[in-house]
Every structure is written in structure tokens, then in C-alpha cells.
Amino acid sequence: MIIIPNLKQRVFFLVFTVNIILYGLVYFYPFNENGEPYIPIYYKLLLDILFIVSFLLLGIKNKINHPQFYFLLFLLSAFFIGLFHIHHTSLENYLHYTIRNVIFYSFFFYINIFSKIDYKKFHLFHEKLFKIILFFGITLFILKVLHIPNPFGLKAWMWEKNRLISTFLNPNSLGFYMVFYLLYFFFKDKKITIYSIFIMATIFLSGSLTAIIGVVMFVLYVILYSLSKKKLNFKYIIVFLILFPFLINIAYQSGIFEYIWFKIDVLFIHKTKVHTSVSTRVQNLKDLYEYFSINNIPSILLGDFKTTEYRRLDSQYLNIFYNYGLIGFLLYIISQLSLFIYMLKGKTYYTKAFILFSIWLLVIAFNLTAYLYRTNVVVFYLIILRFIMHLENKVTDKRFLYVK
């Protein structure tokens, strides 16, 4: 049993938990007018108030490292550049997308968390919470397979043609969460475990193309690593080949192939206005090419001055470029590269997992989706990041060291 002895620790653990599980309330509410799952806005506002309480209790960190410094420069650029766009978008846009979504949630990167929180207890706590989320999602899948209806608002256990969301409002957010833990458990245990299998299954059930690419990258890494260490165990390959027909049958019965065909049809066959389709992404690149012109230099440097609202595309890089210009974009890239270089010096298995996770983020995920505007994902990411940085300062604790 995990004991939380003080008020600050109780509040912080509560914040971390509520941030992860809040969107699980989606199963009690019907779809909105757009056919998407949602929970009432006042729940999110209550969560924001809880965040503010935790900021006040824990306090802002005085001394910052290089990644935090460069990310602070990006936040300052977003703050001031965003002011230039209020007159042609709206104050509401600025307050919601820049102040709230980009700047406010980024405070977690700077609060003085683990000098006042028992980091060893947090290590146990976040693992335990993850397992609850993992098996909650698997339970939802079982309920769907057994055709047991949801008696509450959301009339299905999975969203949009059999996509698992667990306690996340978006299947891509669930995929983000699962990819981190897929890497984490591998570097911690130095082998494929039962959790690895469940995590990969959950990612495929989420239907997140970004996360599925992460699984492919992970499998390739494990194979190359095993070959380099001469540790490739063929019994796992034999077991997989034996189980493969059963797995295919389960996938077929659950409707996964139907969903895969649906995605192929949307992404590659029919030209569509869906923002995730290939045709739309290709058009985004054409628009970007046309955007670079000698007559558009102010927009190139400081963000799009011609739009009437905050630009939202399914790419973190394009979102930052169109809304904060080349200045904001370059500062963001510098902050991410600084963080990556910082992590390369790390000695814990958390850091090793985060390095591979960052490669997936920078090369794949940030090109294919916009995670920066998903509250629960951003807060989870920044808290784990602060935890890893704290561990690196406590690297003498041998339990967390990565041993090859």
C-alpha cells in the first residue's frame, strides 16, 4: 500500500491521477453534435483550478537548466507574438490557445515538484496508476467483444469504428501514453514482458497510426539490440507464430480489420477533407510552399496575419509555425534539441526510454498530430520529464541506473 504522508504530496498525486483519469468520465455522456465524445467544460475548469492549487503549494523552481531556459524563450515568444494576432483573430483565441493551452500547462516544467515530493513513492505510484489505466482499457475491449452495452451516456465502449480510448478522450492521446510505457518497461526490465504485449495490443486497438509506427520502431529496435547482444531468443518467435492465427481471429472478430480498411479508405483511396487524410496532409505541404513568398515575410517571421482564427492543423510543427512564425518555430526546435542532448547524458533507465521516446516524438508524432493542445498528454509528459530530471540528480540510487 502506498502512503502519502503530507498535504503537498497528496495534492500532487491527486493532480497527477485526475489528469489521467478525468476523461474517463466520457462514458457517462453522449456524443456531442459533431459525433465526438466529450465531457462538460466545467470539469476541465475544475482541473485547471486544481493545477493552480498545486502550483501555489509546490512553488516555481528558481534554478533552471538549459532545456528549461530554451523552452522558456519559446513560451515568451508565444506570449508576445500571440499579442500581435489578437486584432485579426480574437482575444478569446489568444487566451484559450496561447495562454491556457501553451503557456499555462507548461508551468509543470518549472514547478519545484520533487524537492517536496518523495520521488521513490511517485515511482511506485505512476506505475500502479498506469496498470489501472491499461487494464481498464482491456476491460472495455472485453465488454465490447461480449456485446455488453454501456447503460450510461456514451453508447459504445470504443470510439469511431472500434478505437479504444480508455480514460483518454482521444485514441491518439492513449497511443502517446502507451508508447512511453512500452519503452519504459523494456528499459526497466531489459526484456519483453507481459506488459509489453498488453501495451502493444492496446496501441493497435487505439487505431493510432502515430503510435502504431512507434510500435514498429520499438520492435525494430528490440531486434537490432538483441542481435547486437546476441540475445535473440527464438522461443519468443516460435510462441508468436503459434499464437498468431488466434490473434488474427480475435482481431477479425473484434472488428479491427474493418476499422483498418476504413482508415485505408479514408487516408489513401478517397480524396477527403478529413484533416488526417493523406490528401489533406499533401495539400498542407502545398499550402506551406505557397506561404513562403517575398510578400508574406511578416507572416513567415511572426505567424499568419491573414487568418481570422487560431490555425489548427494535425501537425505540431505546422501549428507552431503558422501561429508563432519562424521565430517561435525555431525556438521550439532549439528547446527540443536541447532537451534531447540533455537526455543523452543520462544514466537511468527512465532517461534511456525517454531518448527513444523523443526520437519517435520529434520524427514521427509531431509531424502527424498536434499533442501540444491536449491537456492530459502535455501535463503527463511534463511531470514525467521533471521526474526524470530529478532522478538524474539522484543517480546514486542504483535501483534506477540503467545497466547494459
C-alpha beads as a LAMMPS data file, in Angstrom:
LAMMPS data file: protein, C-alpha beads

404 atoms
403 bonds

1 atom types
1 bond types

-500.0 500.0 xlo xhi
-500.0 500.0 ylo yhi
-500.0 500.0 zlo zhi

Masses

1 110.0

Atoms # bond

1 1 1 0.000 0.000 0.000
2 1 1 1.321 3.460 -0.929
3 1 1 1.144 6.002 1.916
4 1 1 1.038 9.705 1.080
5 1 1 2.168 11.489 4.250
6 1 1 1.834 15.224 3.581
7 1 1 -0.593 17.707 2.063
8 1 1 1.644 18.784 -0.828
9 1 1 2.240 15.189 -1.816
10 1 1 -1.471 14.359 -1.536
11 1 1 -2.411 17.281 -3.767
12 1 1 0.277 16.464 -6.322
13 1 1 -0.682 12.787 -6.504
14 1 1 -4.319 13.854 -6.846
15 1 1 -3.420 16.218 -9.705
16 1 1 -1.450 13.511 -11.497
17 1 1 -4.275 10.986 -11.081
18 1 1 -7.183 13.265 -12.019
19 1 1 -5.275 14.481 -15.089
20 1 1 -5.012 10.884 -16.318
21 1 1 -8.480 9.608 -15.399
22 1 1 -10.692 12.709 -15.832
23 1 1 -11.602 11.995 -19.447
24 1 1 -12.773 8.531 -18.407
25 1 1 -15.987 10.348 -17.477
26 1 1 -16.689 10.398 -21.212
27 1 1 -18.512 7.063 -20.834
28 1 1 -21.222 8.833 -18.839
29 1 1 -22.000 11.385 -21.568
30 1 1 -23.448 11.002 -25.089
31 1 1 -21.637 12.173 -28.210
32 1 1 -21.691 15.902 -28.949
33 1 1 -23.325 17.424 -32.043
34 1 1 -20.240 16.511 -34.108
35 1 1 -20.475 12.845 -33.169
36 1 1 -17.415 13.043 -30.908
37 1 1 -17.025 12.001 -27.253
38 1 1 -16.801 14.812 -24.750
39 1 1 -17.200 15.760 -21.089
40 1 1 -18.635 19.063 -19.809
41 1 1 -16.251 22.024 -19.911
42 1 1 -16.658 22.806 -16.209
43 1 1 -14.852 19.549 -15.343
44 1 1 -11.836 20.834 -17.244
45 1 1 -12.078 24.181 -15.463
46 1 1 -12.116 22.407 -12.096
47 1 1 -8.992 20.537 -13.177
48 1 1 -7.336 23.853 -14.074
49 1 1 -8.158 25.159 -10.592
50 1 1 -6.562 22.039 -9.120
51 1 1 -3.464 22.761 -11.230
52 1 1 -3.296 26.307 -9.842
53 1 1 -3.518 24.964 -6.274
54 1 1 -0.614 22.619 -6.967
55 1 1 1.457 25.477 -8.458
56 1 1 0.882 27.568 -5.332
57 1 1 1.710 24.703 -2.973
58 1 1 4.836 23.481 -4.755
59 1 1 6.213 26.803 -5.967
60 1 1 8.208 27.723 -9.059
61 1 1 11.738 26.335 -9.407
62 1 1 14.337 29.120 -9.175
63 1 1 17.295 27.493 -10.917
64 1 1 16.611 26.202 -14.413
65 1 1 18.668 24.029 -16.742
66 1 1 19.370 24.541 -20.457
67 1 1 16.233 22.775 -21.830
68 1 1 14.037 24.760 -19.448
69 1 1 15.758 28.013 -20.443
70 1 1 15.256 27.467 -24.183
71 1 1 11.671 26.327 -23.695
72 1 1 11.068 29.478 -21.638
73 1 1 12.282 31.522 -24.616
74 1 1 9.716 29.731 -26.789
75 1 1 6.948 30.439 -24.252
76 1 1 7.892 34.113 -24.142
77 1 1 7.845 34.267 -27.942
78 1 1 4.369 32.663 -27.960
79 1 1 3.165 35.157 -25.351
80 1 1 4.354 38.280 -27.202
81 1 1 3.804 37.083 -30.793
82 1 1 0.296 35.982 -29.845
83 1 1 -0.476 39.575 -28.843
84 1 1 0.137 40.704 -32.445
85 1 1 -2.626 38.379 -33.698
86 1 1 -5.451 39.386 -31.361
87 1 1 -6.691 42.120 -33.721
88 1 1 -7.303 39.750 -36.648
89 1 1 -8.311 36.645 -34.654
90 1 1 -9.782 37.297 -31.182
91 1 1 -8.856 37.783 -27.543
92 1 1 -10.672 34.526 -26.799
93 1 1 -8.384 32.689 -29.248
94 1 1 -5.310 34.176 -27.607
95 1 1 -6.416 33.376 -24.053
96 1 1 -7.510 29.827 -24.867
97 1 1 -4.874 28.551 -27.282
98 1 1 -1.781 30.546 -26.302
99 1 1 -2.203 31.474 -22.636
100 1 1 -4.084 28.365 -21.494
101 1 1 -3.040 25.532 -23.807
102 1 1 0.579 26.501 -24.493
103 1 1 1.777 28.601 -21.544
104 1 1 -0.351 27.679 -18.518
105 1 1 0.137 23.905 -18.715
106 1 1 3.862 24.401 -19.328
107 1 1 4.208 25.610 -15.721
108 1 1 4.596 21.945 -14.777
109 1 1 8.027 22.077 -16.415
110 1 1 9.095 24.711 -13.884
111 1 1 7.401 23.945 -10.568
112 1 1 9.526 22.637 -7.720
113 1 1 7.927 19.187 -7.618
114 1 1 10.297 16.543 -6.397
115 1 1 12.233 18.519 -3.820
116 1 1 9.000 18.339 -1.795
117 1 1 7.615 15.020 -3.045
118 1 1 9.029 11.575 -2.265
119 1 1 10.237 10.592 -5.727
120 1 1 10.515 6.901 -4.741
121 1 1 6.825 6.855 -3.850
122 1 1 5.981 8.632 -7.094
123 1 1 7.906 5.956 -8.996
124 1 1 5.652 3.288 -7.478
125 1 1 2.552 5.429 -7.812
126 1 1 2.783 6.240 -11.545
127 1 1 3.461 2.560 -12.361
128 1 1 0.425 1.469 -10.359
129 1 1 -1.772 4.093 -11.994
130 1 1 -0.584 3.050 -15.449
131 1 1 -1.536 -0.572 -14.809
132 1 1 -5.019 0.538 -13.740
133 1 1 -5.431 2.533 -16.984
134 1 1 -4.062 -0.342 -19.075
135 1 1 -6.399 -2.971 -17.649
136 1 1 -9.343 -0.582 -17.631
137 1 1 -8.895 -0.241 -21.404
138 1 1 -8.586 -4.004 -21.847
139 1 1 -11.790 -4.435 -19.809
140 1 1 -13.605 -2.029 -22.137
141 1 1 -12.445 -4.077 -25.115
142 1 1 -13.735 -7.274 -23.496
143 1 1 -17.115 -5.612 -22.825
144 1 1 -17.258 -4.623 -26.486
145 1 1 -16.380 -8.138 -27.705
146 1 1 -19.058 -9.624 -25.432
147 1 1 -21.592 -7.098 -26.811
148 1 1 -22.381 -5.789 -23.321
149 1 1 -23.959 -2.339 -23.801
150 1 1 -22.978 0.778 -21.901
151 1 1 -26.009 1.760 -19.773
152 1 1 -24.821 5.362 -19.472
153 1 1 -24.315 8.182 -21.982
154 1 1 -21.642 7.076 -24.475
155 1 1 -23.377 4.109 -26.122
156 1 1 -20.172 2.308 -27.063
157 1 1 -17.063 1.213 -25.212
158 1 1 -14.857 2.148 -28.145
159 1 1 -14.924 5.216 -30.376
160 1 1 -15.048 5.666 -34.158
161 1 1 -15.129 2.210 -35.677
162 1 1 -13.636 0.268 -32.754
163 1 1 -10.988 2.710 -31.491
164 1 1 -10.050 2.245 -27.842
165 1 1 -9.671 5.431 -25.755
166 1 1 -9.608 4.019 -22.172
167 1 1 -9.551 7.091 -19.875
168 1 1 -8.379 9.415 -22.659
169 1 1 -10.721 11.489 -24.778
170 1 1 -8.716 10.786 -27.919
171 1 1 -7.252 7.463 -29.150
172 1 1 -4.072 9.238 -30.284
173 1 1 -3.588 10.539 -26.736
174 1 1 -3.951 6.982 -25.438
175 1 1 -1.369 5.907 -28.022
176 1 1 1.048 8.614 -26.805
177 1 1 0.681 7.403 -23.207
178 1 1 1.149 3.754 -24.158
179 1 1 4.229 4.309 -26.342
180 1 1 6.051 5.872 -23.389
181 1 1 5.286 2.913 -21.119
182 1 1 6.135 0.400 -23.850
183 1 1 9.658 1.845 -23.894
184 1 1 9.773 2.373 -20.136
185 1 1 9.077 -1.255 -19.200
186 1 1 11.515 -2.557 -21.799
187 1 1 14.398 -0.434 -20.500
188 1 1 13.463 -1.157 -16.902
189 1 1 13.148 -4.938 -17.268
190 1 1 15.567 -5.276 -20.231
191 1 1 13.189 -7.713 -21.893
192 1 1 9.741 -8.085 -23.410
193 1 1 7.263 -8.669 -20.603
194 1 1 3.550 -9.407 -20.397
195 1 1 3.005 -5.662 -20.016
196 1 1 4.763 -5.115 -23.341
197 1 1 2.293 -7.466 -25.027
198 1 1 -0.744 -5.810 -23.439
199 1 1 0.583 -2.342 -24.281
200 1 1 1.169 -3.184 -27.952
201 1 1 -2.298 -4.743 -28.163
202 1 1 -3.803 -1.599 -26.628
203 1 1 -1.964 0.604 -29.118
204 1 1 -3.305 -1.393 -32.061
205 1 1 -6.801 -1.248 -30.566
206 1 1 -6.468 2.532 -30.303
207 1 1 -6.021 2.688 -34.086
208 1 1 -3.474 5.497 -33.648
209 1 1 -1.282 5.420 -36.762
210 1 1 1.317 7.538 -34.965
211 1 1 1.522 5.110 -32.035
212 1 1 1.494 2.046 -34.308
213 1 1 4.552 3.460 -36.088
214 1 1 6.048 3.767 -32.598
215 1 1 5.423 0.041 -32.043
216 1 1 7.135 -0.786 -35.341
217 1 1 10.129 1.350 -34.322
218 1 1 10.206 -0.402 -30.946
219 1 1 10.146 -3.890 -32.485
220 1 1 12.946 -2.975 -34.895
221 1 1 14.982 -1.556 -32.016
222 1 1 14.484 -4.697 -29.907
223 1 1 15.534 -6.950 -32.819
224 1 1 18.648 -4.890 -33.582
225 1 1 19.528 -4.649 -29.890
226 1 1 19.093 -8.398 -29.404
227 1 1 21.216 -9.185 -32.452
228 1 1 23.978 -6.846 -31.292
229 1 1 23.981 -8.509 -27.855
230 1 1 23.398 -11.981 -29.304
231 1 1 20.359 -12.296 -27.063
232 1 1 17.671 -13.017 -29.645
233 1 1 15.552 -15.728 -28.065
234 1 1 13.905 -17.828 -30.738
235 1 1 11.380 -19.316 -28.303
236 1 1 9.544 -15.971 -28.381
237 1 1 9.388 -16.150 -32.174
238 1 1 8.026 -19.714 -32.010
239 1 1 5.408 -18.734 -29.398
240 1 1 4.381 -15.752 -31.536
241 1 1 3.998 -17.935 -34.658
242 1 1 1.840 -20.386 -32.686
243 1 1 -0.364 -17.617 -31.271
244 1 1 -0.523 -15.591 -34.494
245 1 1 -3.580 -17.385 -36.019
246 1 1 -5.506 -16.945 -32.744
247 1 1 -4.563 -13.276 -32.588
248 1 1 -5.738 -12.773 -36.177
249 1 1 -9.071 -14.435 -35.349
250 1 1 -9.547 -12.220 -32.277
251 1 1 -8.724 -9.151 -34.357
252 1 1 -11.227 -10.195 -37.024
253 1 1 -13.994 -10.924 -34.524
254 1 1 -13.477 -7.595 -32.770
255 1 1 -13.805 -5.621 -35.985
256 1 1 -10.215 -4.360 -36.089
257 1 1 -9.784 -5.274 -39.761
258 1 1 -12.989 -3.430 -40.568
259 1 1 -11.533 -0.352 -38.919
260 1 1 -8.171 -0.771 -40.701
261 1 1 -9.962 -0.914 -44.042
262 1 1 -11.968 2.160 -43.060
263 1 1 -8.722 4.044 -42.331
264 1 1 -7.117 2.905 -45.586
265 1 1 -10.204 4.029 -47.470
266 1 1 -10.172 7.456 -45.775
267 1 1 -6.435 8.035 -45.927
268 1 1 -5.439 6.649 -49.304
269 1 1 -8.343 5.818 -51.617
270 1 1 -10.970 8.556 -51.464
271 1 1 -9.885 12.153 -51.620
272 1 1 -11.349 13.614 -48.491
273 1 1 -11.495 16.748 -46.388
274 1 1 -10.690 14.757 -43.233
275 1 1 -7.765 16.584 -41.601
276 1 1 -5.849 13.340 -41.015
277 1 1 -6.084 12.111 -44.615
278 1 1 -3.034 11.872 -46.859
279 1 1 -4.626 14.158 -49.435
280 1 1 -5.144 16.830 -46.758
281 1 1 -1.569 16.463 -45.499
282 1 1 -0.240 16.772 -49.050
283 1 1 -2.369 19.879 -49.517
284 1 1 -0.925 21.267 -46.269
285 1 1 2.570 20.927 -47.738
286 1 1 1.483 22.644 -50.970
287 1 1 -0.048 25.458 -48.929
288 1 1 3.191 25.751 -46.943
289 1 1 5.202 26.058 -50.167
290 1 1 2.918 28.836 -51.416
291 1 1 3.052 30.515 -47.993
292 1 1 6.761 31.254 -48.466
293 1 1 6.724 34.341 -50.670
294 1 1 8.510 37.695 -50.576
295 1 1 5.183 39.455 -49.926
296 1 1 4.490 37.330 -46.863
297 1 1 7.627 37.974 -44.791
298 1 1 5.793 39.374 -41.684
299 1 1 3.615 36.233 -41.531
300 1 1 6.608 33.963 -42.125
301 1 1 8.512 35.523 -39.230
302 1 1 5.705 36.158 -36.735
303 1 1 2.788 33.931 -37.709
304 1 1 -0.140 34.132 -40.130
305 1 1 -1.627 37.652 -40.128
306 1 1 -4.315 36.774 -42.697
307 1 1 -6.216 34.121 -40.784
308 1 1 -9.321 35.032 -38.760
309 1 1 -8.775 32.378 -36.097
310 1 1 -6.034 30.325 -34.481
311 1 1 -4.601 27.876 -37.032
312 1 1 -5.141 24.242 -36.045
313 1 1 -3.625 21.527 -38.228
314 1 1 -2.851 17.910 -37.374
315 1 1 0.866 18.650 -37.046
316 1 1 2.579 20.187 -34.054
317 1 1 5.281 21.705 -36.243
318 1 1 2.846 23.365 -38.653
319 1 1 0.680 24.651 -35.802
320 1 1 3.620 26.357 -34.143
321 1 1 4.941 27.766 -37.426
322 1 1 1.614 29.221 -38.617
323 1 1 0.691 30.689 -35.210
324 1 1 4.078 31.906 -33.922
325 1 1 6.075 32.207 -37.120
326 1 1 9.608 31.158 -37.919
327 1 1 10.849 32.803 -34.703
328 1 1 8.590 30.750 -32.452
329 1 1 9.154 27.612 -34.530
330 1 1 12.964 27.825 -34.345
331 1 1 12.889 28.499 -30.600
332 1 1 10.659 25.448 -30.140
333 1 1 13.013 23.251 -32.205
334 1 1 16.023 24.534 -30.259
335 1 1 14.293 23.726 -26.955
336 1 1 13.509 20.186 -28.115
337 1 1 17.043 19.583 -29.383
338 1 1 18.454 20.966 -26.127
339 1 1 16.256 18.533 -24.196
340 1 1 17.364 15.631 -26.401
341 1 1 21.067 16.468 -25.894
342 1 1 20.472 16.795 -22.146
343 1 1 18.911 13.326 -22.050
344 1 1 21.801 11.745 -23.966
345 1 1 23.962 12.283 -20.882
346 1 1 21.514 10.444 -18.625
347 1 1 22.280 7.246 -16.730
348 1 1 18.865 5.989 -15.577
349 1 1 16.611 3.584 -17.446
350 1 1 13.957 6.312 -17.401
351 1 1 16.264 8.527 -19.439
352 1 1 17.175 5.774 -21.894
353 1 1 13.479 5.140 -22.517
354 1 1 12.834 8.860 -22.891
355 1 1 15.570 9.195 -25.542
356 1 1 13.877 6.667 -27.814
357 1 1 10.508 8.198 -26.957
358 1 1 11.843 11.626 -28.003
359 1 1 13.051 10.260 -31.355
360 1 1 9.540 8.961 -32.006
361 1 1 8.071 12.316 -30.966
362 1 1 10.406 14.522 -32.997
363 1 1 10.487 12.425 -36.174
364 1 1 7.004 10.874 -36.307
365 1 1 4.469 12.110 -33.737
366 1 1 4.982 15.870 -34.031
367 1 1 4.685 15.605 -37.820
368 1 1 1.438 13.641 -37.722
369 1 1 -0.508 15.141 -34.848
370 1 1 -0.684 18.141 -32.513
371 1 1 -0.088 16.903 -28.976
372 1 1 0.677 20.368 -27.600
373 1 1 -3.051 21.157 -27.295
374 1 1 -4.103 18.015 -25.405
375 1 1 -4.108 18.872 -21.728
376 1 1 -3.771 15.444 -20.181
377 1 1 -0.960 14.421 -22.522
378 1 1 1.032 17.643 -22.026
379 1 1 0.716 17.580 -18.218
380 1 1 1.668 13.891 -18.022
381 1 1 4.649 14.463 -20.347
382 1 1 5.993 17.437 -18.372
383 1 1 5.586 15.787 -14.954
384 1 1 7.387 12.643 -16.115
385 1 1 10.063 14.839 -17.685
386 1 1 10.585 16.718 -14.389
387 1 1 10.734 13.380 -12.574
388 1 1 13.432 12.097 -14.944
389 1 1 15.486 15.271 -14.499
390 1 1 15.217 14.893 -10.729
391 1 1 16.341 11.253 -10.933
392 1 1 19.432 12.252 -12.881
393 1 1 20.428 14.384 -9.900
394 1 1 19.841 11.348 -7.666
395 1 1 21.680 8.953 -9.956
396 1 1 23.500 7.334 -6.994
397 1 1 20.255 5.431 -6.300
398 1 1 21.265 2.176 -8.007
399 1 1 17.664 0.991 -8.417
400 1 1 17.162 3.492 -11.223
401 1 1 20.504 3.104 -13.004
402 1 1 20.460 1.588 -16.469
403 1 1 22.873 -1.338 -16.649
404 1 1 23.588 -2.753 -20.096

Bonds

1 1 1 2
2 1 2 3
3 1 3 4
4 1 4 5
5 1 5 6
6 1 6 7
7 1 7 8
8 1 8 9
9 1 9 10
10 1 10 11
11 1 11 12
12 1 12 13
13 1 13 14
14 1 14 15
15 1 15 16
16 1 16 17
17 1 17 18
18 1 18 19
19 1 19 20
20 1 20 21
21 1 21 22
22 1 22 23
23 1 23 24
24 1 24 25
25 1 25 26
26 1 26 27
27 1 27 28
28 1 28 29
29 1 29 30
30 1 30 31
31 1 31 32
32 1 32 33
33 1 33 34
34 1 34 35
35 1 35 36
36 1 36 37
37 1 37 38
38 1 38 39
39 1 39 40
40 1 40 41
41 1 41 42
42 1 42 43
43 1 43 44
44 1 44 45
45 1 45 46
46 1 46 47
47 1 47 48
48 1 48 49
49 1 49 50
50 1 50 51
51 1 51 52
52 1 52 53
53 1 53 54
54 1 54 55
55 1 55 56
56 1 56 57
57 1 57 58
58 1 58 59
59 1 59 60
60 1 60 61
61 1 61 62
62 1 62 63
63 1 63 64
64 1 64 65
65 1 65 66
66 1 66 67
67 1 67 68
68 1 68 69
69 1 69 70
70 1 70 71
71 1 71 72
72 1 72 73
73 1 73 74
74 1 74 75
75 1 75 76
76 1 76 77
77 1 77 78
78 1 78 79
79 1 79 80
80 1 80 81
81 1 81 82
82 1 82 83
83 1 83 84
84 1 84 85
85 1 85 86
86 1 86 87
87 1 87 88
88 1 88 89
89 1 89 90
90 1 90 91
91 1 91 92
92 1 92 93
93 1 93 94
94 1 94 95
95 1 95 96
96 1 96 97
97 1 97 98
98 1 98 99
99 1 99 100
100 1 100 101
101 1 101 102
102 1 102 103
103 1 103 104
104 1 104 105
105 1 105 106
106 1 106 107
107 1 107 108
108 1 108 109
109 1 109 110
110 1 110 111
111 1 111 112
112 1 112 113
113 1 113 114
114 1 114 115
115 1 115 116
116 1 116 117
117 1 117 118
118 1 118 119
119 1 119 120
120 1 120 121
121 1 121 122
122 1 122 123
123 1 123 124
124 1 124 125
125 1 125 126
126 1 126 127
127 1 127 128
128 1 128 129
129 1 129 130
130 1 130 131
131 1 131 132
132 1 132 133
133 1 133 134
134 1 134 135
135 1 135 136
136 1 136 137
137 1 137 138
138 1 138 139
139 1 139 140
140 1 140 141
141 1 141 142
142 1 142 143
143 1 143 144
144 1 144 145
145 1 145 146
146 1 146 147
147 1 147 148
148 1 148 149
149 1 149 150
150 1 150 151
151 1 151 152
152 1 152 153
153 1 153 154
154 1 154 155
155 1 155 156
156 1 156 157
157 1 157 158
158 1 158 159
159 1 159 160
160 1 160 161
161 1 161 162
162 1 162 163
163 1 163 164
164 1 164 165
165 1 165 166
166 1 166 167
167 1 167 168
168 1 168 169
169 1 169 170
170 1 170 171
171 1 171 172
172 1 172 173
173 1 173 174
174 1 174 175
175 1 175 176
176 1 176 177
177 1 177 178
178 1 178 179
179 1 179 180
180 1 180 181
181 1 181 182
182 1 182 183
183 1 183 184
184 1 184 185
185 1 185 186
186 1 186 187
187 1 187 188
188 1 188 189
189 1 189 190
190 1 190 191
191 1 191 192
192 1 192 193
193 1 193 194
194 1 194 195
195 1 195 196
196 1 196 197
197 1 197 198
198 1 198 199
199 1 199 200
200 1 200 201
201 1 201 202
202 1 202 203
203 1 203 204
204 1 204 205
205 1 205 206
206 1 206 207
207 1 207 208
208 1 208 209
209 1 209 210
210 1 210 211
211 1 211 212
212 1 212 213
213 1 213 214
214 1 214 215
215 1 215 216
216 1 216 217
217 1 217 218
218 1 218 219
219 1 219 220
220 1 220 221
221 1 221 222
222 1 222 223
223 1 223 224
224 1 224 225
225 1 225 226
226 1 226 227
227 1 227 228
228 1 228 229
229 1 229 230
230 1 230 231
231 1 231 232
232 1 232 233
233 1 233 234
234 1 234 235
235 1 235 236
236 1 236 237
237 1 237 238
238 1 238 239
239 1 239 240
240 1 240 241
241 1 241 242
242 1 242 243
243 1 243 244
244 1 244 245
245 1 245 246
246 1 246 247
247 1 247 248
248 1 248 249
249 1 249 250
250 1 250 251
251 1 251 252
252 1 252 253
253 1 253 254
254 1 254 255
255 1 255 256
256 1 256 257
257 1 257 258
258 1 258 259
259 1 259 260
260 1 260 261
261 1 261 262
262 1 262 263
263 1 263 264
264 1 264 265
265 1 265 266
266 1 266 267
267 1 267 268
268 1 268 269
269 1 269 270
270 1 270 271
271 1 271 272
272 1 272 273
273 1 273 274
274 1 274 275
275 1 275 276
276 1 276 277
277 1 277 278
278 1 278 279
279 1 279 280
280 1 280 281
281 1 281 282
282 1 282 283
283 1 283 284
284 1 284 285
285 1 285 286
286 1 286 287
287 1 287 288
288 1 288 289
289 1 289 290
290 1 290 291
291 1 291 292
292 1 292 293
293 1 293 294
294 1 294 295
295 1 295 296
296 1 296 297
297 1 297 298
298 1 298 299
299 1 299 300
300 1 300 301
301 1 301 302
302 1 302 303
303 1 303 304
304 1 304 305
305 1 305 306
306 1 306 307
307 1 307 308
308 1 308 309
309 1 309 310
310 1 310 311
311 1 311 312
312 1 312 313
313 1 313 314
314 1 314 315
315 1 315 316
316 1 316 317
317 1 317 318
318 1 318 319
319 1 319 320
320 1 320 321
321 1 321 322
322 1 322 323
323 1 323 324
324 1 324 325
325 1 325 326
326 1 326 327
327 1 327 328
328 1 328 329
329 1 329 330
330 1 330 331
331 1 331 332
332 1 332 333
333 1 333 334
334 1 334 335
335 1 335 336
336 1 336 337
337 1 337 338
338 1 338 339
339 1 339 340
340 1 340 341
341 1 341 342
342 1 342 343
343 1 343 344
344 1 344 345
345 1 345 346
346 1 346 347
347 1 347 348
348 1 348 349
349 1 349 350
350 1 350 351
351 1 351 352
352 1 352 353
353 1 353 354
354 1 354 355
355 1 355 356
356 1 356 357
357 1 357 358
358 1 358 359
359 1 359 360
360 1 360 361
361 1 361 362
362 1 362 363
363 1 363 364
364 1 364 365
365 1 365 366
366 1 366 367
367 1 367 368
368 1 368 369
369 1 369 370
370 1 370 371
371 1 371 372
372 1 372 373
373 1 373 374
374 1 374 375
375 1 375 376
376 1 376 377
377 1 377 378
378 1 378 379
379 1 379 380
380 1 380 381
381 1 381 382
382 1 382 383
383 1 383 384
384 1 384 385
385 1 385 386
386 1 386 387
387 1 387 388
388 1 388 389
389 1 389 390
390 1 390 391
391 1 391 392
392 1 392 393
393 1 393 394
394 1 394 395
395 1 395 396
396 1 396 397
397 1 397 398
398 1 398 399
399 1 399 400
400 1 400 401
401 1 401 402
402 1 402 403
403 1 403 404
